[in-house]
Structures are given as structure tokens and as C-alpha cells.
Amino acid sequence: MKTELLFAAVLTFGCGGRHAASGSDSFPPSKQVQFSTADGKTVFAELYSATTEKNAPLLMLFHQAGSNAKEYAPLTSEWTKNGFKCLAVNLRSGGDMWDADNPTADQYRRDPGYLAAYQDMEAAMNWALRQRFDRIAVVGSSYSASLVFHLADQFTQISLVAAFSPGEYGEMKGSVGAWMSAVRCPVFVACAASEEADVRPLFKNVREPDIPGASNVFVLFDPGAHGASAMRDDKDPQCAKQYREAFLRTILRWKNAWK
């Protein structure tokens, strides 16, 4: 079912059965990069740059709670093949999901919380600007899906926000709607059917994008799974393929200036 609103395409997908694995079996090599935060900490990230396209746009990838940069590793092959570079960032609020370490989080004796991780996201954005990326999309998962709106409000160089399962988590409660209403660039939001009651009201705060050909998109998957890891076959075998396709369509339109 597809419903057109004034400035938002609302897409609902029912998912059933299992799909042949794609996007979860292999991924291109990455190199580790690191940068410092305003509070003097070190953030570790992985840069996937297999694409040979000049001036490739950057997907800046932030994980969910208890997770790490490897949340996105199985997905990067498809994105680099389509002409994107990817920076997957280890945030200080994270852990060892996917049988992988989070070297940023490992520096702390206890989880410092979601809002503290925003400093790591700022540092990643400043790194990207120093590298002279002129087209940057930020992708968030669960708690970081809320914080990417705050980041896009602070950094107008961001030209696309993608948020998988945003919500008013923890100490962010009461702030997320205001962050979303401040964003000027196009927005892609996706969530599982079980999350719709919480996510859809937040999405209503998003403004109409002031870019010819662009639209905000709300994607609902039934049943779906939580966060950006829903694009992984090993996390959501029923809906992963549809999640990936919906996201790829959006970033390709963005890359091609919304034609």
C-alpha cells in the first residue's frame, strides 16, 4: 500500500518467507580511522571506500545500543558498488554485538549514556568535513536514529537524514520531536509495525524539504525489526531485502540530485 501525503511518501510493506541471502555474506575491506572529541576522547571508525567514483558521497553510519560499527559491515558492499563511501562509527554507548569489539566503548568502565555519544557523532562529522566530503548522509539506528536529527540541525552540510527506529529513548525524552522539526534536509524514516505508534507521531514533526524533486519518506515494515540492523539478513530474514531496497532507492535519488 502506498499513500501520498502533502510532502511525505508513506510506504507499508508486508514481509513473508525467507529471501536468498544478499548483503550479509561478504563485505569490502575497510581501514580504521580515528579522531578526537571535544572532551578529549578517541573515536574509532571504519571507512569503506571500494567505490572508484570520484567525489563519491559519504554515508555516515551510527549503530544502536549495545552495538558497534560492524552492524553495517554486511551492507557496505552494495552501497560501495553503487558509488558511495561509508564511515561506520563506533560510539561510546555501545557493545559487542555481532561478535565484534567496540574500541570506542571499551575505553569506558560503564556506558556513559546516549547523549554522551553525541560528542562522538560530532567528531565524526568534523572528520568528514576535514576530508572535504561535500555530500554527506547520516544514518542512525535506534538511539542514534534520534541523535542524527540533532546532528543535522547543528551541521547544515548534511543533506540527507536516514533514521531506523528513532524514539524518545532515555535522557532524550521530550527532545527528539524538536530536533526533527529543526531539520531542513530530506528525511527517510523506517520502523517495524510494532513501533509505528511511537515513531509515526515523531515523523509528523519533520518539515517539507526545500529541494526540487525531494520528498520525506516513512517506511513501515510488517512485522519488521528494530534499528538499521533490520537490513541484515541474519537479523530480519523476512524483511531485510525490502528494507535494503527502500533505503537504496532513497540514497540513489539523493546521489542523483533527486531526479
C-alpha positions in Angstrom: 0.0 0.0 0.0 1.3 3.4 -0.9 -0.3 6.6 0.4 0.8 10.1 -0.7 0.7 12.9 1.8 1.5 16.6 1.1 5.2 16.1 1.3 5.8 12.5 2.5 5.6 9.2 0.7 4.3 6.7 3.2 5.1 3.1 2.2 3.9 0.0 4.0 5.4 -3.4 3.3 4.2 -6.8 4.4 7.1 -9.3 4.6 6.8 -13.0 4.5 9.0 -16.0 3.9 12.8 -16.0 3.6 14.9 -14.4 0.9 18.1 -15.6 -0.6 21.0 -14.1 1.4 22.4 -10.9 -0.1 24.1 -8.1 1.7 25.1 -10.3 4.6 27.7 -12.7 3.3 30.7 -10.6 2.5 31.9 -7.0 2.6 34.7 -4.9 1.2 37.8 -4.3 3.2 37.9 -1.3 5.4 40.6 0.8 7.0 40.4 2.1 10.6 40.3 5.8 11.1 40.2 7.7 14.4 39.6 11.2 15.6 39.3 13.2 18.8 36.2 14.5 20.5 35.6 17.8 22.2 36.1 16.2 25.6 39.4 14.7 24.6 38.3 11.1 23.9 39.2 9.0 20.9 36.6 7.7 18.5 37.4 4.7 16.3 35.6 4.2 12.9 35.8 2.0 9.8 36.0 3.6 6.3 34.7 1.5 3.4 35.8 3.2 0.1 35.8 0.4 -2.5 34.0 2.7 -5.0 36.1 4.1 -7.8 33.7 7.1 -8.4 35.3 10.5 -7.9 33.7 12.7 -5.4 31.6 9.8 -4.0 29.1 10.9 -1.4 29.6 9.7 2.2 27.2 7.6 4.2 28.0 8.2 7.9 26.7 5.2 9.8 25.8 5.1 13.5 24.8 2.0 15.4 22.2 1.1 18.1 22.7 0.4 21.8 25.0 -2.5 22.7 26.3 -2.5 19.2 29.3 -1.3 17.1 30.4 -0.4 13.6 30.1 -4.0 12.4 26.3 -3.6 12.5 26.7 -2.2 9.0 29.6 -4.3 7.7 27.4 -6.8 5.7 25.6 -3.9 4.0 28.5 -1.9 2.8 29.3 -4.0 -0.3 26.1 -3.0 -2.0 26.5 0.7 -1.1 30.1 1.0 -2.3 29.2 -0.8 -5.6 26.6 1.9 -6.1 29.1 4.7 -5.7 29.1 5.5 -2.0 31.8 5.7 0.6 30.8 4.5 4.1 32.1 5.6 7.5 30.8 3.2 10.2 31.5 4.8 13.6 32.0 3.1 17.0 30.1 5.2 19.5 30.9 5.2 23.3 27.4 4.0 24.1 27.7 0.5 22.5 28.9 -3.0 23.0 30.0 -6.3 21.5 27.1 -7.3 19.3 27.9 -9.2 16.0 30.8 -10.9 17.8 32.8 -7.7 17.4 34.5 -5.3 19.7 33.7 -1.6 20.1 37.1 0.1 20.7 35.4 3.4 21.5 33.1 2.0 24.2 36.0 -0.2 25.5 37.6 3.0 26.9 34.8 3.4 29.5 34.2 1.4 32.6 30.5 1.9 32.2 28.2 3.0 29.4 28.2 6.8 29.6 24.7 7.1 28.0 23.1 8.0 24.7 23.5 11.8 24.9 27.2 11.4 25.7 27.7 9.6 22.4 26.6 12.7 20.6 30.1 14.0 21.0 31.4 11.1 19.0 29.0 11.9 16.2 30.1 15.5 16.2 33.7 14.4 16.0 32.8 12.1 13.0 31.1 14.9 11.2 34.1 17.2 11.8 36.4 14.5 10.4 34.2 14.2 7.3 34.4 18.0 6.7 38.2 17.9 7.1 38.2 15.2 4.4 36.3 17.6 2.2 33.2 15.4 1.6 30.6 17.7 0.1 27.7 15.3 0.1 27.0 13.7 3.5 24.1 11.5 4.6 23.8 10.5 8.2 22.2 7.1 9.1 21.1 6.3 12.6 19.9 3.1 14.3 17.6 3.2 17.4 19.0 5.7 19.8 21.4 7.1 17.2 18.5 7.4 14.8 17.2 10.1 17.2 20.5 11.8 17.6 21.1 12.2 13.8 18.3 14.8 13.7 20.2 16.8 16.3 23.4 16.4 14.2 21.6 17.5 11.1 20.3 20.6 12.9 23.8 21.5 14.0 25.6 20.8 10.7 23.8 22.2 7.7 26.3 20.4 5.4 24.3 17.2 6.0 21.9 16.8 3.0 20.0 13.6 4.0 19.0 12.0 7.2 18.0 8.3 7.5 16.6 7.1 10.8 15.8 3.5 11.5 13.5 3.2 14.6 14.0 6.6 16.1 12.4 7.2 19.5 12.5 9.2 22.7 15.0 7.0 24.4 16.4 7.5 27.9 17.5 11.0 28.6 16.4 12.2 25.1 12.8 12.0 26.1 11.0 15.2 25.1 13.8 16.5 22.8 13.5 14.3 19.7 10.4 16.0 18.2 12.1 19.4 18.4 15.3 18.1 16.8 13.2 16.6 13.9 11.3 19.8 13.3 14.5 21.8 13.0 16.0 19.7 10.2 15.8 21.3 6.7 17.1 18.4 4.5 15.1 15.4 3.3 14.4 12.6 5.8 14.0 8.9 5.5 12.4 7.1 8.5 11.8 3.3 8.7 10.5 1.2 11.5 8.8 -2.1 12.3 5.0 -2.3 12.5 5.2 -2.8 16.3 7.0 0.6 16.6 4.6 2.6 14.4 2.6 4.1 17.3 5.8 5.6 18.7 7.6 6.6 15.5 4.8 8.0 13.3 3.9 10.8 15.7 7.6 11.8 15.8 7.7 11.8 12.0 4.9 14.3 11.8 7.4 16.9 13.2 9.5 16.7 10.0 9.3 19.7 7.7 8.8 19.6 4.0 12.2 19.6 2.2 13.1 22.7 0.3 14.8 20.8 -2.5 13.2 20.2 -6.0 12.3 16.6 -6.5 13.0 15.5 -2.9 10.4 14.1 -0.5 10.4 12.8 3.0 9.7 9.1 3.2 8.2 7.0 6.0 8.6 3.2 5.5 6.8 0.7 7.7 7.6 -3.0 7.6 5.3 -5.7 8.9 6.5 -7.4 11.0 9.9 -5.7 10.6 12.7 -5.5 13.2 14.4 -2.8 15.3 17.1 -0.4 14.0 19.2 -0.4 10.9 20.3 -4.0 11.6 16.9 -4.9 10.2 18.6 -4.6 6.8 20.8 -7.6 7.7 19.5 -11.0 6.6 20.8 -12.6 9.8 18.7 -10.1 11.9 15.5 -9.9 9.9 15.3 -12.7 7.2 11.7 -11.8 6.4 12.0 -8.0 5.7 15.8 -7.3 5.3 15.7 -7.3 1.5 12.8 -4.8 1.4 14.5 -2.6 4.0 17.7 -2.5 1.9 15.8 -1.8 -1.4 13.8 1.0 0.1 16.9 2.6 1.6 18.9 2.1 -1.6 16.2 3.8 -3.7 16.3 6.8 -1.5 20.1 7.2 -1.4 20.4 6.8 -5.1 17.8 9.5 -5.7 19.8 11.7 -3.3 23.1 10.9 -5.1 21.5 11.8 -8.4 20.1 15.0 -7.0 16.6 13.7 -6.7 15.9 13.1 -10.4 
